[in-house]
Amino acid sequence: MTAVEDLSRRRGGREARKALRSRAIPMAEAAVRPGMAGGQYKPLTDHDMSRIHETALKLLETVGFAQAIPSCVEAMTAKGCWLNANDRLCIPRALVEDTLANCARNFVLHGRDAKHDMEPSGNRVYFGTAGAAVHIVEPETRTYRESLLVDLYDAARIVDTCEHIHFFQRSLTARDMITGHDLDINTMYACLAGTQKHVGTSMVAPEHVDECLQMLHFVAGGEAQWRERPFVSQSNCFVVPPMKFAEDACRCLEVAARGGMPVLLLSAAQAGATSPAALAGTVVQAVAECLAGLVYINCIVPGAVAIWGPWPFVSDLRTGAMSGGSGEQALITSGCAQMGHFYNLTVGSAAGMCDSKMPDMQAGYEKGVTAGISAMTGINLMYETAGMHASLLGFCLESLLIDNDMLGSINRNVRGIEVTDETLSLEVIAEVCLEGPGHYLGSEQTLSLMQKEYVYPHVANRMSPKEWIEAGKPDLIERATAKKREILSTYYPDYLPFEMDKAIRAKHDIKLLRQAMEPGDPRWAK
């Protein structure tokens, strides 16, 4: 007899199922895992994508980009670009095609721990955070407060425990950092201290990129080790839509590319404000801007690792306010994902934001629609999928845990239904109907597939009404808050060990108190 059958007899069907569900199984056998293959949803036809591509190429050749910095002009004109009469840098079709033929593909985005490595190509889907929220949402008091550096560290710690959030992109702006230097260095430090998943962050000045690289070399064990497995990427808004280079960001881009740091080439227009109100026009502009970024970085460092990042957002045209939780957001994100697949590029875009100010019913449907639909396109890296509220102005730690449950369900949809001789279940159905008890609750197949076919929430409530009443009628936010407190009071990962951390602090102005990372450690009490 198998172990499953023995357990079933000892504890009964319900207890056996409960025990099996809580057992750890190999990741390869889990119901969902990082990098499930999507591609089921396609709002654009092949003809649509060809027309978008052709229109984007015309824009690059005829409209071009304003405000190119001298190093950009030098590198790109050497490859055939030119400055037109309006001093805008124009990019020939042939150079775009050459870049697409030769740019980096099928690369790995590394975690500090190899178990978190991602292979974001084809239709494989990974979920992560992102954003620059300036407030923390406090659901218990229904208030907002300024976001702090320790909140970023706490967010990283929580994400480190969330199985369905696969990477950690900086999700908030630490308002207690006074200077841009303090913000850039400490943001990266707090992320590295809290998680070993792949980290994404940004920098505002090229000298900050240099200093971050120095820290990364030290953490990795040397520059060669860093270049072999770069575990931090730079989120770079190199363009100010419509079609104008962001000068400081471009300087940071060049330093990152030369330093072996993967770069997210991010274009973040807002439909009806900084891109056309027509959804197709917004996708065209995003495609053109991100193609320009791809050409630019490959002129600086041929073969640089770059994530193609069209991130167009939606405006509520009645007010001009951003509407990240809208159905239109799901459409343009999905359209951009399709265009990334059209070029066979690693594509990253944003979905899973909401306009709701609290983790409530509005937040649930907005996140579910935008994240669920976008994931089904097979987008490789989906940013903003957890924790974001108020059109990116607010970040909620409790929502990280709620959204982790949501993403597990979405990832199960991405995986789809496998139809095989075994899963068609002919013999199982026949046995239950002809010889068995008339149900499948105790069948060997049911017990063996509990974790391989099904995803279970960690904080969502599936009690019966009777059980719910007996448990004191807990709601989702209460459960998430309790889980948040448990994690933040017990989970202190030692990802920057004492001696390493001491050396980092001797060289860099780290503002996060070590006591906040290791409460009670006497070595930091001095």
KETOR-16029 format. One line per field, with one value per residue (C-alpha): chain; x, y, z; residue number from 1; residue in three letters. Coordinates in pm, 1 decimal, padded with zeros to 6 digits. Example, Ala and Ser with C-alpha at 12.3 -4.5 7.8 and 13.67 -1.06 7.14 Angstrom:
BEGIN
chain = c(A;A)
c1 = c(01230.0;01367.0)
c2 = c(-00450.0;-00106.0)
c3 = c(00780.0;00714.0)
resi = c(1;2)
resn = c(ala;ser)
// end
This chain:
BEGIN
chain = c(A;A;A;A;A;A;A;A;A;A;A;A;A;A;A;A;A;A;A;A;A;A;A;A;A;A;A;A;A;A;A;A;A;A;A;A;A;A;A;A;A;A;A;A;A;A;A;A;A;A;A;A;A;A;A;A;A;A;A;A;A;A;A;A;A;A;A;A;A;A;A;A;A;A;A;A;A;A;A;A;A;A;A;A;A;A;A;A;A;A;A;A;A;A;A;A;A;A;A;A;A;A;A;A;A;A;A;A;A;A;A;A;A;A;A;A;A;A;A;A;A;A;A;A;A;A;A;A;A;A;A;A;A;A;A;A;A;A;A;A;A;A;A;A;A;A;A;A;A;A;A;A;A;A;A;A;A;A;A;A;A;A;A;A;A;A;A;A;A;A;A;A;A;A;A;A;A;A;A;A;A;A;A;A;A;A;A;A;A;A;A;A;A;A;A;A;A;A;A;A;A;A;A;A;A;A;A;A;A;A;A;A;A;A;A;A;A;A;A;A;A;A;A;A;A;A;A;A;A;A;A;A;A;A;A;A;A;A;A;A;A;A;A;A;A;A;A;A;A;A;A;A;A;A;A;A;A;A;A;A;A;A;A;A;A;A;A;A;A;A;A;A;A;A;A;A;A;A;A;A;A;A;A;A;A;A;A;A;A;A;A;A;A;A;A;A;A;A;A;A;A;A;A;A;A;A;A;A;A;A;A;A;A;A;A;A;A;A;A;A;A;A;A;A;A;A;A;A;A;A;A;A;A;A;A;A;A;A;A;A;A;A;A;A;A;A;A;A;A;A;A;A;A;A;A;A;A;A;A;A;A;A;A;A;A;A;A;A;A;A;A;A;A;A;A;A;A;A;A;A;A;A;A;A;A;A;A;A;A;A;A;A;A;A;A;A;A;A;A;A;A;A;A;A;A;A;A;A;A;A;A;A;A;A;A;A;A;A;A;A;A;A;A;A;A;A;A;A;A;A;A;A;A;A;A;A;A;A;A;A;A;A;A;A;A;A;A;A;A;A;A;A;A;A;A;A;A;A;A;A;A;A;A;A;A;A;A;A;A;A;A;A;A;A;A;A;A;A;A;A;A;A;A;A;A;A;A;A;A;A;A;A;A;A;A;A;A;A;A;A;A;A;A;A;A;A;A;A;A;A;A;A;A;A;A;A;A;A;A;A;A;A;A;A;A;A)
c1 = c(00000.0;00114.4;00186.4;-00115.9;-00346.9;-00203.3;-00256.0;-00609.8;-00698.3;-00537.5;-00695.9;-00994.2;-01047.6;-01074.8;-00770.2;-00571.9;-00653.5;-00563.2;-00229.4;-00146.4;-00230.8;00014.3;00297.1;00584.3;00627.0;00896.4;00843.0;00836.9;00528.1;00339.3;00010.9;00178.9;00537.1;00732.7;00733.9;00408.9;00338.9;00057.6;-00045.9;-00415.2;-00547.2;-00470.1;-00655.2;-00449.5;-00458.6;-00143.5;-00250.5;-00301.7;00050.7;00202.5;00025.6;00140.8;00497.4;00495.4;00350.1;00611.8;00892.6;00752.5;00747.3;01109.7;01222.0;01006.7;00936.6;01236.6;01333.1;01406.8;01671.9;01923.2;02234.7;02570.2;02686.7;02357.4;02385.5;02744.6;02670.3;02353.7;02464.5;02767.3;02516.9;02317.4;02081.8;02061.5;01944.4;01663.6;01587.6;01411.3;01718.1;01535.4;01725.1;01575.5;01628.5;01629.2;01423.0;01731.2;01896.4;01583.8;01574.9;01945.4;01901.0;01606.6;01811.9;02109.7;01988.4;02002.6;01734.3;01660.0;01860.9;01825.4;01735.4;01918.5;01828.8;02101.4;01991.0;01977.9;01643.0;01491.7;01643.5;01389.9;01390.9;01156.5;01128.0;00867.9;00530.7;00665.1;00503.4;00653.3;00484.4;00652.3;00606.7;00704.9;00616.5;00719.7;00431.7;00471.3;00226.5;00168.4;-00191.8;-00298.4;-00618.7;-00683.2;-00724.6;-00821.2;-00547.6;-00245.7;00097.4;00430.8;00632.0;00964.8;01280.5;01188.2;00859.1;01057.3;01262.6;00942.8;00789.3;01096.7;01075.9;00710.6;00769.0;01051.0;00786.4;00529.3;00548.0;00350.1;00547.9;00857.1;01067.3;01088.1;01094.8;01122.3;00761.6;00772.9;00972.4;01135.1;01019.9;01263.2;01560.7;01665.1;01882.6;01868.5;02192.0;02047.2;01739.3;01923.5;02183.7;01946.3;01668.9;01900.2;02038.4;01692.4;01586.5;01900.3;01860.1;01501.9;01500.6;01715.3;01472.9;01572.0;01560.8;01471.5;01537.4;01626.8;01885.3;01866.8;02233.2;02512.0;02748.7;02484.9;02480.7;02858.8;02832.2;02553.8;02767.8;03053.9;02823.0;02691.3;03044.8;03118.2;02797.7;02853.1;03214.5;03376.8;03302.5;03348.2;03099.2;02853.9;02879.7;02828.1;02509.3;02373.0;02086.3;01973.3;01824.0;01779.1;01433.4;01504.4;01249.3;01478.2;01196.1;00961.5;00652.7;00578.1;00911.1;01160.8;01469.5;01503.0;01856.2;01951.1;01793.6;01989.9;02316.3;02219.8;02125.0;02468.4;02651.2;02425.4;02469.9;02848.6;02840.7;02663.0;02337.2;02018.4;01797.8;01421.1;01364.3;01053.1;00812.3;00525.4;00287.6;-00065.8;-00334.4;-00511.8;-00240.1;00110.6;00002.3;-00300.4;-00645.4;-00690.0;-00573.3;-00405.7;-00221.0;-00099.1;00036.7;00205.5;00381.7;00491.2;00628.5;00817.9;00965.1;01077.7;01224.2;01425.3;01549.8;01649.7;01847.2;02007.6;02131.8;02264.9;02454.9;02618.0;02677.2;02592.1;02403.8;02323.2;02060.0;01746.2;01383.9;01152.9;00921.3;00621.3;00417.9;00137.8;-00117.7;-00480.5;-00635.7;-00988.8;-01066.2;-01331.5;-01068.6;-00725.3;-00650.6;-00466.4;-00685.2;-00459.5;-00744.9;-00949.3;-01044.4;-00861.2;-00543.4;-00572.8;-00617.4;-00317.2;-00091.8;-00200.2;-00146.5;00206.1;00273.6;00166.6;00399.8;00685.3;00610.1;00585.1;00951.5;01045.3;01170.6;01155.5;00867.3;00774.5;00472.3;00243.2;-00086.8;-00248.0;-00271.2;-00594.7;-00753.9;-00920.5;-00765.3;-00807.1;-00798.2;-01172.2;-01414.0;-01315.5;-00950.1;-01033.2;-01212.0;-00968.7;-00664.7;-00829.7;-00929.4;-00602.3;-00366.6;-00573.9;-00625.2;-00270.5;-00115.6;-00309.6;-00122.1;00199.1;00365.5;00711.0;00750.4;00438.1;00512.8;00286.6;00100.6;00092.2;00035.9;-00047.4;-00339.9;-00464.3;-00325.9;00027.2;00023.9;-00035.6;00129.2;-00021.8;00173.9;-00144.0;-00227.3;00099.2;-00039.2;-00388.9;-00252.7;-00019.6;-00332.2;-00480.5;-00166.0;-00167.5;-00515.2;-00418.9;-00110.9;-00332.6;-00541.0;-00223.1;-00121.0;-00453.2;-00586.7;-00363.5;-00551.8;-00383.3;-00497.7;-00447.7;-00627.8;-00925.1;-00992.5;-01190.2;-01087.5;-01130.4;-01484.0;-01573.6;-01437.7;-01623.1;-01951.0;-01947.0;-01753.8;-01689.0;-01881.3;-02022.6;-01783.2;-01416.8;-01326.2;-01115.4;-00988.9;-00618.9;-00631.4;-00790.4;-00531.7;-00240.9;-00353.0;-00439.7;-00125.2;-00040.0;-00365.3;-00497.7;-00379.6;-00485.3;-00503.1;-00302.4;-00515.2;-00841.6;-01131.8;-01300.8;-01485.3;-01852.3;-02080.9;-02110.3;-01732.1;-01687.3;-01932.0;-01770.0;-01427.3;-01546.2;-01633.6;-01277.5;-01248.2;-00973.8;-00797.8;-00789.4;-00628.5;-00378.5;-00291.3;-00231.1;-00010.3;00181.4;00250.5;00363.1;00611.4;00747.6;00796.0;00963.4;01121.1;01459.2;01658.8;02035.8;02105.1;02367.6;02561.9;02719.1;03071.2;02948.7;02699.1;02960.0;03189.8;02905.1;02816.5;03180.7;03184.1;02827.0;02590.3;02329.0;02031.4;01841.2;01919.8;02057.8;01853.1;01544.2;01684.2;01799.5;01613.2;01803.8;02134.8;02389.3;02650.6;02442.6;02346.7;02676.2)
c2 = c(00000.0;00354.1;00613.8;00807.0;00513.7;00442.9;00804.6;00796.0;00493.7;00633.8;00975.8;00950.6;01114.6;01472.2;01459.0;01282.0;01552.4;01822.2;01658.4;01605.3;01964.4;02088.8;01862.2;02017.6;01876.1;01945.8;02271.5;02083.5;01892.8;02190.2;02306.7;02632.6;02751.2;03047.9;03073.3;02899.3;02940.0;03173.4;03311.6;03219.6;03576.9;03780.1;04109.3;04190.5;03995.2;03926.2;04198.1;04442.0;04376.4;04427.7;04763.0;04872.9;04771.9;04962.6;05274.7;05265.9;05241.3;05543.1;05742.7;05655.6;05764.9;06075.9;06217.1;06097.2;06180.5;06513.3;06585.3;06313.1;06356.7;06391.4;06037.0;05903.2;06112.4;06002.1;05632.5;05627.7;05849.6;05622.3;05345.6;05543.5;05766.3;06140.2;06467.1;06622.2;06991.3;07002.8;06858.6;06532.8;06204.5;05983.5;05608.8;05426.2;05115.3;04912.1;04984.9;04879.3;04555.5;04491.2;04552.2;04314.5;04052.1;04077.0;04190.4;03971.6;03706.2;03404.0;03542.7;03455.1;03709.2;03586.2;03582.0;03591.6;03235.4;03033.0;02882.1;03222.4;03245.8;03335.3;03253.9;03522.1;03427.6;03276.2;03286.9;03219.3;03442.5;03582.5;03812.4;04089.7;04416.4;04764.4;05128.3;05433.9;05477.4;05771.1;05647.7;05334.3;05218.6;05127.3;04920.6;04888.2;05263.9;05334.0;05595.9;05681.2;05781.7;05864.6;05561.7;05502.0;05304.4;05042.8;04988.9;04896.0;04648.1;04505.3;04473.0;04284.4;04047.5;03973.6;03918.1;03680.0;03454.1;03483.1;03188.4;03354.2;03682.5;03585.5;03903.6;04221.5;04553.4;04855.2;04929.1;05254.2;05572.9;05610.1;05960.3;05975.4;05981.4;06344.1;06333.9;06141.9;05970.4;05853.3;05725.7;05531.0;05362.9;05280.7;05158.5;04899.4;04806.1;04755.4;04534.0;04318.3;04287.1;04163.8;03915.5;03689.7;03709.4;03916.3;04284.7;04580.8;04940.1;05274.2;05548.3;05920.5;05995.4;05803.5;05836.2;05661.9;05375.5;05348.0;05333.2;05075.0;04862.6;04880.1;04750.6;04477.0;04365.6;04330.2;04137.8;03909.2;03837.4;04041.4;04212.7;03893.1;03708.8;03997.2;04001.8;03627.5;03641.4;03997.6;03979.1;04343.3;04518.4;04888.8;05023.2;05308.3;05559.9;05667.8;05844.5;06127.2;06060.2;06165.0;06070.1;06274.6;06136.1;06177.6;06310.4;06201.7;05859.5;05811.9;05880.0;05619.0;05376.9;05395.4;05333.8;05038.8;04878.3;04910.4;04770.6;04450.8;04543.2;04425.4;04720.9;04756.9;04998.2;05165.2;05390.8;05506.7;05730.4;05802.1;05755.1;06079.6;06286.5;06189.6;05938.2;05926.8;05865.4;05594.0;05269.1;05154.2;05485.9;05449.6;05102.8;05240.1;05514.9;05275.2;05034.5;05312.3;05447.8;05107.0;05012.8;05335.7;05239.0;04896.3;05049.9;05301.6;05051.2;04819.5;05108.1;05167.3;04800.4;04549.0;04255.0;04430.4;04248.7;04458.3;04397.2;04556.0;04759.3;04935.0;05048.5;05269.2;05374.7;05484.8;05820.1;05875.5;06129.4;06298.3;06413.0;06331.4;06109.0;05784.4;05474.4;05173.7;04943.2;04991.4;04740.6;04957.3;04909.5;04535.2;04582.9;04805.3;04598.6;04286.8;04455.7;04554.0;04198.7;04070.6;04315.2;04189.5;03837.8;03971.4;04072.5;03764.6;03991.2;03955.4;04189.9;04343.6;04560.7;04663.7;04511.0;04442.9;04801.9;04940.5;05279.8;05175.9;05333.5;05026.4;04646.3;04623.0;04485.9;04752.3;04663.5;04296.8;04332.3;04590.2;04379.3;04057.8;04199.9;04374.2;04108.3;03810.8;03919.7;04047.1;03727.6;03523.2;03694.5;03527.7;03851.2;03756.8;03994.6;04144.0;04438.0;04617.6;04292.5;04313.2;04575.9;04882.3;05114.1;05462.0;05454.4;05383.4;05645.7;05396.3;05067.1;04817.5;04541.2;04346.8;04356.4;04180.7;03876.0;03909.5;03957.5;03660.3;03445.6;03614.1;03556.3;03188.8;03158.0;03360.7;03146.7;02837.7;02987.4;03059.9;02696.0;02579.7;02224.1;01936.7;01668.6;01326.3;00965.7;00988.3;01320.5;01217.7;00980.8;00712.4;00431.9;00646.6;00745.8;00386.2;00254.4;00511.2;00465.4;00086.8;-00035.4;00255.9;00474.8;00709.3;00994.9;01077.0;01220.0;00926.6;00808.8;00763.8;01011.4;01281.2;01244.7;01233.2;01545.4;01767.7;01974.7;01896.1;02026.1;02271.3;02596.5;02686.1;03038.0;03134.3;03418.9;03397.3;03232.3;02914.8;02825.7;02730.6;02996.7;02785.0;02749.7;03119.2;03222.1;02985.3;03131.6;03483.2;03595.7;03681.6;03893.5;03893.8;04207.5;04077.8;03754.6;03938.7;04176.3;03887.9;03716.5;04039.8;04080.8;03722.0;03760.5;04097.0;03984.2;03652.1;03656.6;03830.0;03682.4;03701.7;03793.7;04052.6;03875.9;04071.8;04112.2;04184.4;04436.9;04601.4;04646.7;04790.0;05039.4;05144.5;05243.0;05354.2;05578.1;05320.0;05465.1;05145.5;05064.3;04716.1;04686.3;04693.2;04394.4;04185.7;04291.3;04206.1;04124.8;04254.4;04322.2;04615.2;04751.6;04939.2)
c3 = c(00000.0;-00065.1;00202.4;00078.2;00132.6;00480.2;00580.8;00448.6;00661.7;00976.0;00973.1;00746.9;00412.5;00534.3;00759.1;00489.0;00237.3;00487.7;00564.5;00198.8;00115.5;00378.5;00266.5;00078.6;-00270.3;-00530.1;-00717.6;-01048.2;-00927.8;-00782.3;-00931.4;-01028.6;-01037.9;-01170.3;-01547.5;-01641.7;-02015.6;-02116.2;-02453.6;-02453.1;-02476.9;-02789.7;-02835.7;-03148.1;-03473.4;-03673.1;-03915.4;-03626.9;-03499.6;-03843.7;-03878.6;-03532.2;-03619.5;-03950.2;-03789.2;-03513.5;-03770.2;-03956.9;-03633.9;-03560.3;-03906.9;-03950.3;-03603.6;-03407.4;-03049.9;-02884.4;-02620.2;-02704.2;-02489.1;-02671.7;-02598.5;-02731.7;-03049.3;-03101.4;-03056.6;-03264.3;-03553.1;-03587.8;-03667.1;-03923.9;-03724.1;-03796.8;-03646.1;-03850.0;-03902.1;-03565.0;-03390.3;-03327.1;-03349.1;-03620.5;-03641.6;-03975.3;-04027.0;-04118.0;-03782.4;-03593.0;-03790.6;-03733.1;-03362.0;-03344.0;-03526.0;-03290.7;-02946.7;-02636.6;-02605.1;-02386.8;-02098.0;-01731.9;-01466.1;-01160.7;-00795.6;-00534.6;-00468.3;-00789.2;-00688.6;-00771.6;-01121.3;-01391.7;-01763.7;-01900.8;-02266.4;-02493.9;-02317.4;-01966.9;-01704.7;-01383.4;-01130.2;-00935.0;-00752.5;-00869.8;-00826.3;-00635.4;-00393.2;-00159.5;00102.5;00307.6;00331.1;00685.5;00647.8;01022.6;01062.9;00699.6;00679.2;00467.0;00597.6;00436.1;00322.8;00496.9;00431.3;00691.4;00503.3;00192.6;00394.2;00542.0;00195.1;00073.8;00371.4;00305.8;-00067.0;00022.9;00182.5;-00100.3;-00338.0;-00617.4;-00624.2;-00817.1;-00809.4;-00603.8;-00784.4;-00556.8;-00466.2;-00271.3;-00226.5;00114.5;00209.8;00503.7;00264.7;00222.5;-00089.2;-00414.8;-00316.7;00014.1;-00166.8;-00438.5;-00215.9;00066.9;-00159.7;-00309.7;00032.9;00185.2;-00104.9;-00080.9;00295.4;00265.9;-00021.2;-00235.2;-00526.0;-00828.6;-00735.7;-00953.3;-00857.3;-01014.5;-00974.1;-01046.4;-01120.4;-01298.0;-01002.1;-00789.3;-01038.4;-01001.4;-00622.9;-00639.6;-00868.6;-00618.8;-00346.8;-00574.5;-00661.6;-00290.7;-00215.7;-00515.8;-00420.5;-00697.0;-01027.4;-01227.4;-01006.2;-01040.2;-01418.9;-01431.8;-01222.5;-01200.9;-00950.4;-00962.0;-01264.7;-01325.0;-01399.5;-01640.2;-01766.2;-02050.0;-02232.8;-02139.2;-02351.6;-02614.0;-02777.0;-02584.8;-02411.3;-02033.9;-02006.8;-01653.6;-01700.3;-02023.3;-01840.4;-01580.5;-01856.5;-02015.1;-01685.2;-01601.6;-01942.4;-01926.7;-01571.7;-01675.4;-01503.5;-01678.0;-01770.2;-01794.2;-02085.4;-01953.6;-02141.5;-01920.0;-02113.9;-02002.0;-02266.4;-02345.5;-02174.0;-02289.3;-02552.6;-02784.2;-02640.4;-02904.9;-02745.3;-03066.9;-03087.9;-02731.4;-02812.5;-03127.6;-02933.5;-02657.6;-02917.5;-03097.4;-02774.8;-02651.3;-02989.4;-02973.6;-02628.1;-02753.8;-03041.9;-02806.5;-02548.4;-02818.6;-02975.5;-02636.8;-02544.9;-02819.3;-02672.7;-02344.5;-02138.2;-02175.1;-02081.0;-02337.3;-02117.8;-02273.0;-01970.9;-02103.8;-01846.2;-01877.5;-01795.7;-01676.8;-01949.9;-01735.5;-01485.1;-01630.2;-01330.0;-01382.0;-01389.3;-01342.8;-01246.0;-01562.3;-01827.6;-02079.8;-01876.6;-01922.0;-02296.5;-02361.7;-02135.2;-02320.7;-02657.5;-02557.0;-02441.3;-02780.8;-02953.1;-02737.8;-02858.2;-03215.6;-03181.1;-02974.5;-02695.6;-02319.2;-02242.9;-01909.8;-01843.1;-01559.7;-01448.6;-01113.4;-00997.1;-00862.9;-00816.0;-00491.2;-00183.5;00038.1;-00005.2;-00065.0;-00325.7;-00579.2;-00535.0;-00583.0;-00913.5;-01051.8;-00968.3;-01081.5;-01420.9;-01504.0;-01370.4;-01482.6;-01841.9;-01887.4;-01753.9;-02006.3;-02289.6;-02174.6;-02068.3;-01940.7;-01647.1;-01497.1;-01269.1;-01018.2;-00951.5;-00572.4;-00306.7;-00517.7;-00447.2;-00535.0;-00890.3;-00761.4;-00485.0;-00202.7;-00108.9;00133.9;00309.0;00380.6;00010.0;-00070.7;00108.0;-00036.3;-00387.6;-00344.5;-00314.0;-00621.1;-00824.9;-00734.7;-00882.7;-01189.0;-01243.3;-01229.1;-01510.3;-01705.9;-01673.7;-01817.9;-01842.4;-01945.1;-02137.0;-02124.2;-02102.4;-01727.2;-01671.2;-01888.4;-01595.6;-01779.2;-01545.0;-01234.8;-01333.9;-01419.7;-01088.3;-00877.2;-01064.2;-01096.6;-00793.5;-00559.2;-00316.5;-00580.7;-00502.7;-00552.8;-00212.1;-00101.9;-00436.3;-00492.5;-00782.2;-00567.7;-00296.1;-00539.2;-00727.3;-00432.2;-00468.7;-00828.7;-00978.5;-00720.3;-00562.8;-00208.9;-00063.1;00242.3;00379.1;00184.2;00367.1;00240.1;00560.2;00558.4;00708.9;01025.1;01061.8;00987.0;01258.5;01509.5;01426.1;01510.5;01157.9;01048.0;00736.3;00476.6;00599.7;00957.7;00841.1;00622.0;00904.9;01142.5;00886.7;00822.4;01193.9;01222.9;00935.8;01046.8;01407.1;01330.0;00983.8;00976.9;00686.0;00721.3;00359.9;00453.1;00729.1;01012.8;00871.4;00517.8;00646.8;00866.6;00564.7;00354.8;00626.1;00656.7;00288.5;00220.8;00414.3;00513.2;00698.2;00782.3;01144.3;01190.9;01507.6;01284.0;01096.8;01394.5;01709.4;02021.4;01853.1;02107.4;01839.1;01713.0;02050.3;02084.8)
resi = c(1;2;3;4;5;6;7;8;9;10;11;12;13;14;15;16;17;18;19;20;21;22;23;24;25;26;27;28;29;30;31;32;33;34;35;36;37;38;39;40;41;42;43;44;45;46;47;48;49;50;51;52;53;54;55;56;57;58;59;60;61;62;63;64;65;66;67;68;69;70;71;72;73;74;75;76;77;78;79;80;81;82;83;84;85;86;87;88;89;90;91;92;93;94;95;96;97;98;99;100;101;102;103;104;105;106;107;108;109;110;111;112;113;114;115;116;117;118;119;120;121;122;123;124;125;126;127;128;129;130;131;132;133;134;135;136;137;138;139;140;141;142;143;144;145;146;147;148;149;150;151;152;153;154;155;156;157;158;159;160;161;162;163;164;165;166;167;168;169;170;171;172;173;174;175;176;177;178;179;180;181;182;183;184;185;186;187;188;189;190;191;192;193;194;195;196;197;198;199;200;201;202;203;204;205;206;207;208;209;210;211;212;213;214;215;216;217;218;219;220;221;222;223;224;225;226;227;228;229;230;231;232;233;234;235;236;237;238;239;240;241;242;243;244;245;246;247;248;249;250;251;252;253;254;255;256;257;258;259;260;261;262;263;264;265;266;267;268;269;270;271;272;273;274;275;276;277;278;279;280;281;282;283;284;285;286;287;288;289;290;291;292;293;294;295;296;297;298;299;300;301;302;303;304;305;306;307;308;309;310;311;312;313;314;315;316;317;318;319;320;321;322;323;324;325;326;327;328;329;330;331;332;333;334;335;336;337;338;339;340;341;342;343;344;345;346;347;348;349;350;351;352;353;354;355;356;357;358;359;360;361;362;363;364;365;366;367;368;369;370;371;372;373;374;375;376;377;378;379;380;381;382;383;384;385;386;387;388;389;390;391;392;393;394;395;396;397;398;399;400;401;402;403;404;405;406;407;408;409;410;411;412;413;414;415;416;417;418;419;420;421;422;423;424;425;426;427;428;429;430;431;432;433;434;435;436;437;438;439;440;441;442;443;444;445;446;447;448;449;450;451;452;453;454;455;456;457;458;459;460;461;462;463;464;465;466;467;468;469;470;471;472;473;474;475;476;477;478;479;480;481;482;483;484;485;486;487;488;489;490;491;492;493;494;495;496;497;498;499;500;501;502;503;504;505;506;507;508;509;510;511;512;513;514;515;516;517;518;519;520;521;522;523;524;525;526)
resn = c(met;thr;ala;val;glu;asp;leu;ser;arg;arg;arg;gly;gly;arg;glu;ala;arg;lys;ala;leu;arg;ser;arg;ala;ile;pro;met;ala;glu;ala;ala;val;arg;pro;gly;met;ala;gly;gly;gln;tyr;lys;pro;leu;thr;asp;his;asp;met;ser;arg;ile;his;glu;thr;ala;leu;lys;leu;leu;glu;thr;val;gly;phe;ala;gln;ala;ile;pro;ser;cys;val;glu;ala;met;thr;ala;lys;gly;cys;trp;leu;asn;ala;asn;asp;arg;leu;cys;ile;pro;arg;ala;leu;val;glu;asp;thr;leu;ala;asn;cys;ala;arg;asn;phe;val;leu;his;gly;arg;asp;ala;lys;his;asp;met;glu;pro;ser;gly;asn;arg;val;tyr;phe;gly;thr;ala;gly;ala;ala;val;his;ile;val;glu;pro;glu;thr;arg;thr;tyr;arg;glu;ser;leu;leu;val;asp;leu;tyr;asp;ala;ala;arg;ile;val;asp;thr;cys;glu;his;ile;his;phe;phe;gln;arg;ser;leu;thr;ala;arg;asp;met;ile;thr;gly;his;asp;leu;asp;ile;asn;thr;met;tyr;ala;cys;leu;ala;gly;thr;gln;lys;his;val;gly;thr;ser;met;val;ala;pro;glu;his;val;asp;glu;cys;leu;gln;met;leu;his;phe;val;ala;gly;gly;glu;ala;gln;trp;arg;glu;arg;pro;phe;val;ser;gln;ser;asn;cys;phe;val;val;pro;pro;met;lys;phe;ala;glu;asp;ala;cys;arg;cys;leu;glu;val;ala;ala;arg;gly;gly;met;pro;val;leu;leu;leu;ser;ala;ala;gln;ala;gly;ala;thr;ser;pro;ala;ala;leu;ala;gly;thr;val;val;gln;ala;val;ala;glu;cys;leu;ala;gly;leu;val;tyr;ile;asn;cys;ile;val;pro;gly;ala;val;ala;ile;trp;gly;pro;trp;pro;phe;val;ser;asp;leu;arg;thr;gly;ala;met;ser;gly;gly;ser;gly;glu;gln;ala;leu;ile;thr;ser;gly;cys;ala;gln;met;gly;his;phe;tyr;asn;leu;thr;val;gly;ser;ala;ala;gly;met;cys;asp;ser;lys;met;pro;asp;met;gln;ala;gly;tyr;glu;lys;gly;val;thr;ala;gly;ile;ser;ala;met;thr;gly;ile;asn;leu;met;tyr;glu;thr;ala;gly;met;his;ala;ser;leu;leu;gly;phe;cys;leu;glu;ser;leu;leu;ile;asp;asn;asp;met;leu;gly;ser;ile;asn;arg;asn;val;arg;gly;ile;glu;val;thr;asp;glu;thr;leu;ser;leu;glu;val;ile;ala;glu;val;cys;leu;glu;gly;pro;gly;his;tyr;leu;gly;ser;glu;gln;thr;leu;ser;leu;met;gln;lys;glu;tyr;val;tyr;pro;his;val;ala;asn;arg;met;ser;pro;lys;glu;trp;ile;glu;ala;gly;lys;pro;asp;leu;ile;glu;arg;ala;thr;ala;lys;lys;arg;glu;ile;leu;ser;thr;tyr;tyr;pro;asp;tyr;leu;pro;phe;glu;met;asp;lys;ala;ile;arg;ala;lys;his;asp;ile;lys;leu;leu;arg;gln;ala;met;glu;pro;gly;asp;pro;arg;trp;ala;lys)
// end
